[in-house]
Amino acid sequence: MSGVLSGPSDAVDEPPQDDPGRLLSGRLLARNTLFSLGGQAATIICAVVAVPFLVDGLGTTRFGVLTLAWAVIGYAQVFDLGMGRALTKPTAERIGCEGAR
């Protein structure tokens, strides 16, 4: 743009999107923290609503087996130690290099 403000989204006090200091702003951190907590609260609320239906539908024995499966999956995620996320960048770079050929 030519320096003319076209609306409220072009406010002067907002840093540019590529500004590294933007990621450290308190407002952004607070907003993202609230989104994260909201997502966790939604998951807990859904579980509190769904578990009684699951117990009624499956019975206590089958629900116990399902709970054990959930526990095994949870432990597998803990022992992943972030390897999935760590391998994402080099894998994407390698695929990108092969695609550029």
DSSP file (Angstrom, degrees, kcal/mol; ACC not computed):
  #  RESIDUE AA STRUCTURE BP1 BP2  ACC     N-H-->O    O-->H-N    N-H-->O    O-->H-N    TCO  KAPPA ALPHA  PHI   PSI    X-CA   Y-CA   Z-CA
    1    1 A M              0   0    0      0, 0.0     4,-0.1     0, 0.0     0, 0.0   0.000 360.0 360.0 360.0 165.7    0.0    0.0    0.0
    2    2 A S        -     0   0    0      2,-0.1     3,-0.1     1,-0.1     0, 0.0   0.004 360.0 -84.4 -96.2  29.5    1.1    3.6   -0.4
    3    3 A G  S    S+     0   0    0      1,-0.3     2,-0.5     0, 0.0    -1,-0.1   0.519  91.2 129.7  85.6   4.5    1.0    4.5    3.3
    4    4 A V        -     0   0    0      2,-0.0     2,-0.4     1,-0.0    -1,-0.3  -0.802  60.1-125.7 -95.9 131.3   -2.7    5.3    3.3
    5    5 A L        -     0   0    0     -2,-0.5     6,-0.1     1,-0.1     7,-0.0  -0.612  24.7-176.0 -75.9 128.5   -4.7    3.6    6.1
    6    6 A S        -     0   0    0     -2,-0.4    -1,-0.1     1,-0.2     3,-0.0   0.540  59.1 -33.3-103.4  -8.0   -7.6    1.7    4.6
    7    7 A G  S >  S-     0   0    0      1,-0.1     3,-1.5     3,-0.0    -1,-0.2  -0.985  80.2 -59.9 173.8-175.0   -9.3    0.6    7.7
    8    8 A P  G >  S+     0   0    0      0, 0.0     3,-1.0     0, 0.0    -1,-0.1   0.747 120.3  66.0 -65.2 -23.3   -9.0   -0.5   11.4
    9    9 A S  G 3  S+     0   0    0      1,-0.3     5,-0.0    -3,-0.0    -4,-0.0   0.688  94.2  60.6 -72.7 -15.3   -6.9   -3.5   10.4
   10   10 A D  G <  S+     0   0    0     -3,-1.5    -1,-0.3     3,-0.0    -3,-0.0  -0.087  76.2 159.7 -99.4  34.0   -4.1   -1.1    9.2
   11   11 A A    X   -     0   0    0     -3,-1.0     3,-0.7     1,-0.1    -2,-0.0  -0.244  42.8-134.9 -60.4 145.0   -3.6    0.5   12.7
   12   12 A V  T 3  S+     0   0    0      1,-0.2    -1,-0.1    -7,-0.0    -2,-0.0   0.810  98.2  62.2 -72.4 -31.5   -0.3    2.2   13.1
   13   13 A D  T 3  S+     0   0    0      2,-0.1    -1,-0.2     0, 0.0    -2,-0.1   0.589  82.8  93.4 -77.7  -8.4    0.4    0.8   16.6
   14   14 A E  S <  S-     0   0    0     -3,-0.7     3,-0.1     1,-0.0     8,-0.0  -0.695  78.0-125.9 -83.8 133.2    0.5   -2.8   15.4
   15   15 A P        -     0   0    0      0, 0.0    -2,-0.1     0, 0.0    -1,-0.0  -0.367  37.8 -87.3 -71.2 157.7    3.9   -4.2   14.5
   16   16 A P    >   -     0   0    0      0, 0.0     3,-1.6     0, 0.0     6,-0.2  -0.243  37.6-113.1 -61.3 155.9    4.4   -5.7   11.1
   17   17 A Q  T 3  S+     0   0    0      1,-0.3     5,-0.0    -3,-0.1     0, 0.0   0.788 115.3  53.1 -63.6 -29.2    3.7   -9.4   10.7
   18   18 A D  T 3  S+     0   0    0      4,-0.0    -1,-0.3     3,-0.0     3,-0.0   0.329  79.0 118.3 -90.7   9.1    7.3  -10.3   10.1
   19   19 A D    X   -     0   0    0     -3,-1.6     3,-1.5     1,-0.2     4,-0.5  -0.659  56.7-151.9 -77.4 118.6    8.5   -8.5   13.2
   20   20 A P  G >  S+     0   0    0      0, 0.0     3,-0.9     0, 0.0     4,-0.4   0.797  93.6  64.0 -62.3 -27.8   10.2  -11.1   15.6
   21   21 A G  G >  S+     0   0    0      1,-0.2     3,-1.0     2,-0.2     4,-0.2   0.720  87.2  72.1 -67.4 -20.6    9.3   -8.9   18.6
   22   22 A R  G X  S+     0   0    0     -3,-1.5     3,-1.4     1,-0.3    -1,-0.2   0.863  90.5  58.1 -62.1 -36.3    5.6   -9.5   17.8
   23   23 A L  G <  S+     0   0    0     -3,-0.9    -1,-0.3    -4,-0.5    -2,-0.2   0.693 105.3  51.1 -68.8 -18.1    5.9  -13.1   19.0
   24   24 A L  G <  S+     0   0    0     -3,-1.0    -1,-0.3    -4,-0.4    -2,-0.2   0.371  80.9 123.7 -99.3   3.6    7.1  -11.9   22.4
   25   25 A S    <>  -     0   0    0     -3,-1.4     4,-2.0    -4,-0.2     5,-0.2  -0.383  63.4-133.9 -70.1 143.8    4.3   -9.4   23.0
   26   26 A G  H  > S+     0   0    0      1,-0.2     4,-2.5     2,-0.2     5,-0.2   0.845 103.7  55.7 -64.6 -35.5    2.3  -10.0   26.2
   27   27 A R  H  > S+     0   0    0      2,-0.2     4,-2.4     1,-0.2    -1,-0.2   0.917 109.0  46.2 -65.7 -43.6   -1.1   -9.5   24.4
   28   28 A L  H  > S+     0   0    0     -6,-0.2     4,-2.6     2,-0.2     5,-0.2   0.904 112.9  50.2 -66.0 -41.2   -0.3  -12.3   21.9
   29   29 A L  H  X S+     0   0    0     -4,-2.0     4,-2.2     2,-0.2    -2,-0.2   0.919 111.7  48.1 -62.6 -43.8    0.9  -14.6   24.7
   30   30 A A  H  X S+     0   0    0     -4,-2.5     4,-2.3     2,-0.2    -2,-0.2   0.914 112.4  48.8 -63.7 -43.3   -2.2  -14.0   26.7
   31   31 A R  H  X S+     0   0    0     -4,-2.4     4,-2.2     1,-0.2    -2,-0.2   0.936 113.4  45.8 -62.8 -46.9   -4.5  -14.6   23.7
   32   32 A N  H  X S+     0   0    0     -4,-2.6     4,-2.3     1,-0.2    -1,-0.2   0.855 111.1  53.5 -67.1 -34.3   -2.8  -17.8   22.8
   33   33 A T  H  X S+     0   0    0     -4,-2.2     4,-2.7    -5,-0.2    -1,-0.2   0.919 109.2  48.8 -64.2 -43.0   -2.8  -19.0   26.4
   34   34 A L  H  X S+     0   0    0     -4,-2.3     4,-2.5     2,-0.2    -2,-0.2   0.894 110.7  50.5 -64.4 -39.4   -6.5  -18.5   26.6
   35   35 A F  H  X S+     0   0    0     -4,-2.2     4,-2.2     2,-0.2    -1,-0.2   0.912 111.8  48.4 -62.8 -41.5   -7.0  -20.4   23.3
   36   36 A S  H  X S+     0   0    0     -4,-2.3     4,-2.0     2,-0.2    -2,-0.2   0.933 113.4  45.7 -64.8 -46.6   -5.0  -23.2   24.7
   37   37 A L  H  X S+     0   0    0     -4,-2.7     4,-2.5     1,-0.2    -1,-0.2   0.876 111.5  53.5 -64.7 -37.2   -6.8  -23.3   28.0
   38   38 A G  H  X S+     0   0    0     -4,-2.5     4,-2.4    -5,-0.2    -1,-0.2   0.893 107.9  50.3 -63.7 -40.4  -10.1  -23.1   26.1
   39   39 A G  H  X S+     0   0    0     -4,-2.2     4,-1.8     2,-0.2    -2,-0.2   0.896 111.8  47.3 -64.9 -40.1   -9.2  -26.1   23.9
   40   40 A Q  H  X S+     0   0    0     -4,-2.0     4,-2.1     2,-0.2    -2,-0.2   0.895 111.7  50.7 -67.7 -39.5   -8.3  -28.1   27.0
   41   41 A A  H  X S+     0   0    0     -4,-2.5     4,-2.5     1,-0.2    -2,-0.2   0.898 108.8  51.9 -64.6 -40.0  -11.5  -27.1   28.8
   42   42 A A  H  X S+     0   0    0     -4,-2.4     4,-2.4     1,-0.2    -1,-0.2   0.896 109.1  50.7 -63.1 -39.8  -13.6  -28.1   25.7
   43   43 A T  H  X S+     0   0    0     -4,-1.8     4,-2.1     2,-0.2    -2,-0.2   0.916 111.4  47.5 -63.4 -43.5  -11.9  -31.5   25.7
   44   44 A I  H  X S+     0   0    0     -4,-2.1     4,-2.6     2,-0.2    -2,-0.2   0.910 111.8  50.0 -65.3 -42.3  -12.6  -32.1   29.3
   45   45 A I  H  X S+     0   0    0     -4,-2.5     4,-1.9     1,-0.2    -2,-0.2   0.922 110.7  49.7 -63.2 -43.8  -16.3  -31.0   28.9
   46   46 A C  H  X S+     0   0    0     -4,-2.4     4,-2.7     1,-0.2    -1,-0.2   0.896 111.6  49.3 -61.5 -39.7  -16.7  -33.4   26.0
   47   47 A A  H  X S+     0   0    0     -4,-2.1     4,-2.6     2,-0.2    -2,-0.2   0.914 108.6  52.0 -66.3 -42.8  -15.2  -36.2   28.0
   48   48 A V  H  < S+     0   0    0     -4,-2.6    -1,-0.2     1,-0.2    -2,-0.2   0.867 116.3  41.4 -62.2 -35.2  -17.5  -35.6   31.0
   49   49 A V  H  X S+     0   0    0     -4,-1.9     4,-0.6    -5,-0.2    -2,-0.2   0.888 119.5  43.2 -76.9 -40.2  -20.5  -35.7   28.6
   50   50 A A  H  X S+     0   0    0     -4,-2.7     4,-2.3    -5,-0.2     3,-0.3   0.828  98.2  69.4 -80.9 -33.3  -19.3  -38.7   26.5
   51   51 A V  H  X S+     0   0    0     -4,-2.6     4,-2.7     1,-0.2     5,-0.2   0.894  97.1  51.3 -59.8 -44.2  -18.0  -41.1   29.2
   52   52 A P  H  > S+     0   0    0      0, 0.0     4,-2.3     0, 0.0    -1,-0.2   0.904 111.5  48.9 -59.9 -37.6  -21.4  -41.9   30.7
   53   53 A F  H  X S+     0   0    0     -4,-0.6     4,-2.5    -3,-0.3    -2,-0.2   0.899 111.6  49.8 -66.2 -39.6  -22.8  -42.7   27.3
   54   54 A L  H  X S+     0   0    0     -4,-2.3     4,-3.0     2,-0.2     5,-0.5   0.915 110.6  48.8 -64.4 -42.9  -19.7  -44.9   26.5
   55   55 A V  H  X S+     0   0    0     -4,-2.7     4,-2.1     1,-0.2    -2,-0.2   0.918 114.2  46.3 -63.9 -42.8  -20.1  -46.8   29.8
   56   56 A D  H  < S+     0   0    0     -4,-2.3    -2,-0.2    -5,-0.2    -1,-0.2   0.904 118.5  42.0 -65.2 -40.6  -23.8  -47.4   29.1
   57   57 A G  H  < S+     0   0    0     -4,-2.5    -2,-0.2    -5,-0.2    -1,-0.2   0.880 126.7  29.2 -75.9 -39.0  -23.2  -48.4   25.5
   58   58 A L  H  < S-     0   0    0     -4,-3.0     4,-0.5    -5,-0.2    -3,-0.2   0.770 102.5-126.9 -93.1 -28.4  -20.1  -50.6   26.1
   59   59 A G     X  -     0   0    0     -4,-2.1     4,-2.1    -5,-0.5     5,-0.2  -0.142  34.6 -77.4  89.8 163.3  -20.6  -51.9   29.6
   60   60 A T  H  > S+     0   0    0      2,-0.2     4,-2.0     1,-0.2    -1,-0.1   0.867 127.4  52.2 -70.0 -36.0  -18.1  -51.6   32.3
   61   61 A T  H  > S+     0   0    0      2,-0.2     4,-1.8     1,-0.2    -1,-0.2   0.957 114.1  41.2 -66.3 -49.6  -15.8  -54.5   31.1
   62   62 A R  H  > S+     0   0    0     -4,-0.5     4,-2.4     1,-0.2    -1,-0.2   0.874 113.7  53.9 -66.9 -36.2  -15.5  -53.2   27.5
   63   63 A F  H  X S+     0   0    0     -4,-2.1     4,-2.5     1,-0.2    -1,-0.2   0.884 105.8  54.2 -64.8 -35.9  -15.1  -49.6   28.8
   64   64 A G  H  X S+     0   0    0     -4,-2.0     4,-2.2     2,-0.2    -2,-0.2   0.904 108.3  48.6 -61.4 -41.6  -12.3  -50.9   31.0
   65   65 A V  H  X S+     0   0    0     -4,-1.8     4,-2.2     2,-0.2    -2,-0.2   0.912 111.1  50.3 -64.3 -42.1  -10.5  -52.3   28.0
   66   66 A L  H  X S+     0   0    0     -4,-2.4     4,-2.4     1,-0.2    -2,-0.2   0.898 109.2  51.9 -61.5 -40.6  -11.0  -49.1   26.1
   67   67 A T  H  X S+     0   0    0     -4,-2.5     4,-2.1     2,-0.2    -2,-0.2   0.898 108.7  50.2 -63.9 -40.9   -9.5  -47.2   29.1
   68   68 A L  H  X S+     0   0    0     -4,-2.2     4,-2.3     2,-0.2    -1,-0.2   0.901 109.6  51.2 -63.5 -39.9   -6.5  -49.4   29.1
   69   69 A A  H  X S+     0   0    0     -4,-2.2     4,-2.4     1,-0.2    -2,-0.2   0.913 109.1  50.9 -62.7 -42.0   -6.0  -48.8   25.3
   70   70 A W  H  X S+     0   0    0     -4,-2.4     4,-2.3     1,-0.2    -1,-0.2   0.893 109.3  51.3 -61.2 -39.1   -6.2  -45.1   25.9
   71   71 A A  H  X S+     0   0    0     -4,-2.1     4,-2.4     2,-0.2    -2,-0.2   0.912 109.6  49.0 -65.1 -42.8   -3.5  -45.4   28.7
   72   72 A V  H  X S+     0   0    0     -4,-2.3     4,-2.3     1,-0.2    -2,-0.2   0.918 112.0  48.7 -62.8 -43.2   -1.2  -47.4   26.3
   73   73 A I  H  X S+     0   0    0     -4,-2.4     4,-1.9     2,-0.2    -1,-0.2   0.899 110.3  52.2 -63.2 -39.9   -1.7  -44.7   23.6
   74   74 A G  H  X S+     0   0    0     -4,-2.3     4,-1.7     1,-0.2    -2,-0.2   0.911 109.9  47.7 -62.5 -43.3   -1.0  -42.0   26.2
   75   75 A Y  H  X S+     0   0    0     -4,-2.4     4,-2.4     1,-0.2    -1,-0.2   0.888 108.7  54.8 -65.5 -37.8    2.3  -43.7   27.3
   76   76 A A  H  X S+     0   0    0     -4,-2.3     4,-0.5     1,-0.2    -1,-0.2   0.883 107.6  50.2 -62.0 -37.4    3.3  -44.1   23.6
   77   77 A Q  H  < S+     0   0    0     -4,-1.9     3,-0.5     1,-0.2     4,-0.4   0.870 109.8  50.6 -68.9 -35.8    2.8  -40.4   23.1
   78   78 A V  H >< S+     0   0    0     -4,-1.7     3,-1.1     1,-0.2    -2,-0.2   0.922 110.6  48.4 -66.1 -43.6    5.0  -39.6   26.2
   79   79 A F  H 3< S+     0   0    0     -4,-2.4    -1,-0.2     1,-0.3    -2,-0.2   0.505  88.6  83.4 -79.4  -3.0    7.8  -41.8   25.0
   80   80 A D  T >< S-     0   0    0     -4,-0.5     3,-1.8    -3,-0.5    -1,-0.3   0.822  80.0-159.2 -62.9 -31.2    7.7  -40.3   21.5
   81   81 A L  T <   -     0   0    0     -3,-1.1    -2,-0.1    -4,-0.4    -3,-0.1   0.753  60.7 -63.6  56.5  29.7    9.9  -37.6   23.1
   82   82 A G  T 3> S+     0   0    0     -5,-0.4     4,-2.4     1,-0.1    -1,-0.3   0.616  98.1 133.9  77.2  12.2    9.1  -35.1   20.4
   83   83 A M  H <>  +     0   0    0     -3,-1.8     4,-2.1     1,-0.2     5,-0.1   0.879  68.8  55.5 -64.8 -36.7   10.7  -37.2   17.6
   84   84 A G  H  > S+     0   0    0      1,-0.2     4,-0.6     2,-0.2    -1,-0.2   0.931 112.8  41.0 -60.8 -46.0    7.7  -36.7   15.3
   85   85 A R  H >> S+     0   0    0      1,-0.2     4,-0.7     2,-0.2     3,-0.6   0.866 113.3  54.5 -70.0 -35.5    7.8  -32.9   15.6
   86   86 A A  H 3< S+     0   0    0     -4,-2.4     3,-0.2     1,-0.2    -1,-0.2   0.839 109.1  48.0 -68.4 -31.3   11.6  -32.9   15.3
   87   87 A L  H 3X S+     0   0    0     -4,-2.1     4,-1.8    -5,-0.2    -1,-0.2   0.583  92.0  80.8 -85.5  -9.7   11.6  -34.9   12.1
   88   88 A T  H <X S+     0   0    0     -4,-0.6     4,-2.5    -3,-0.6     5,-0.2   0.936  91.9  47.3 -63.0 -47.5    9.0  -32.7   10.4
   89   89 A K  H  X S+     0   0    0     -4,-0.7     4,-2.5    -3,-0.2     5,-0.2   0.948 114.4  43.4 -64.2 -51.8   11.4  -30.0    9.3
   90   90 A P  H  > S+     0   0    0      0, 0.0     4,-2.3     0, 0.0    -1,-0.2   0.875 114.8  51.5 -64.3 -32.8   14.1  -32.1    7.8
   91   91 A T  H  X S+     0   0    0     -4,-1.8     4,-2.5     2,-0.2    -2,-0.2   0.933 111.0  47.0 -66.2 -44.6   11.5  -34.3    6.1
   92   92 A A  H  X S+     0   0    0     -4,-2.5     4,-2.6    -5,-0.2    -1,-0.2   0.894 112.3  50.8 -63.9 -39.9    9.8  -31.3    4.6
   93   93 A E  H  X S+     0   0    0     -4,-2.5     4,-2.3     2,-0.2    -1,-0.2   0.912 111.3  48.0 -63.6 -41.6   13.2  -29.9    3.5
   94   94 A R  H  X S+     0   0    0     -4,-2.3     4,-2.2     2,-0.2    -2,-0.2   0.917 112.8  47.3 -66.2 -42.6   14.2  -33.1    1.8
   95   95 A I  H  X S+     0   0    0     -4,-2.5     4,-2.1     1,-0.2    -1,-0.2   0.908 112.2  51.5 -64.5 -39.9   10.8  -33.5    0.1
   96   96 A G  H  X S+     0   0    0     -4,-2.6     4,-1.2     1,-0.2    -2,-0.2   0.880 109.7  49.1 -63.2 -38.7   11.1  -29.8   -1.1
   97   97 A C  H  X S+     0   0    0     -4,-2.3     4,-0.6     1,-0.2    -1,-0.2   0.887 112.0  48.3 -68.4 -38.8   14.7  -30.4   -2.4
   98   98 A E  H >< S+     0   0    0     -4,-2.2     3,-0.6     1,-0.2    -2,-0.2   0.861 110.4  52.0 -69.1 -34.5   13.5  -33.5   -4.3
   99   99 A G  H 3< S+     0   0    0     -4,-2.1    -1,-0.2     1,-0.2    -2,-0.2   0.757 102.9  59.2 -71.8 -24.0   10.6  -31.7   -5.7
  100  100 A A  H 3<        0   0    0     -4,-1.2    -1,-0.2     1,-0.2    -2,-0.2   0.650 360.0 360.0 -79.1 -15.3   12.8  -28.8   -7.0
  101  101 A R    <<        0   0    0     -3,-0.6    -1,-0.2    -4,-0.6    -2,-0.1   0.495 360.0 360.0 -74.4 360.0   14.8  -31.2   -9.2
